[in-house]
């Protein structure tokens, strides 16, 4: 039962992260349907994205980072204090903590996937990469790598512009969403080609090892003939 529920959750996340527009649109609808006043609509918008990013992280890496937990805790603390004391400053603080949790988990998810991608890629001999699917794999790999890296770098370079303008803040958050989805696409592309990669890897090692085997056998044969002629 537990495995079945986990599988369903992973399938739901896969569908959600099919495209950046998909998760952004779902977050907008979630925010619009909420009972939060217009001045606080950022809260459900960010919450929808961050909760799914956390679920992604837990599904892929098995843990929830402590800094994300702390930002969540501070968000809840300020929300409760805002309602208890009717103080707008706490709402702004809550939005700030929730947004920071979102940006941090997006960066951590990108870094985690990049680490997995690099680990798998390191198992394939560099000279064999061009042989996978007649060179199409390495071309696609580099294209997706560039796209993922460029989107993440762009998002990071815009991070400092976060302030009091909701539209700018959401645009920057959306850049991080796009960067993560690009990393997911890159990861999936590599995974889908690993069967071919492992086949080429084995073939490559056979090809570079065959001359050594032939040389060894020739050496044994020559020595045998020499011994017979003595």
Buried (B, 14 or more C-beta within 10 A) or exposed (E): EEEEEEEEEBEEBEEBBEBBEBBBEBBBEBBEEBEBEEEBBBBBBBBBBBBBBBBBBBEBBEEBBEEBEBBBEBBEBBBEBBEEEEEEEBBBBBBBBBBBBBBBBBBBBBEBBBEBBEEBBEEBEEEBBBBBBEEEBBEBBEEBBEBBBEBBEBBBEBEEEBEEEBEEBBEBBBBBBBBBBBBBBBBEBBEEBBEBBEEBBEEBEEEEEEEEEEEEEEEEEEEEEEEEEE
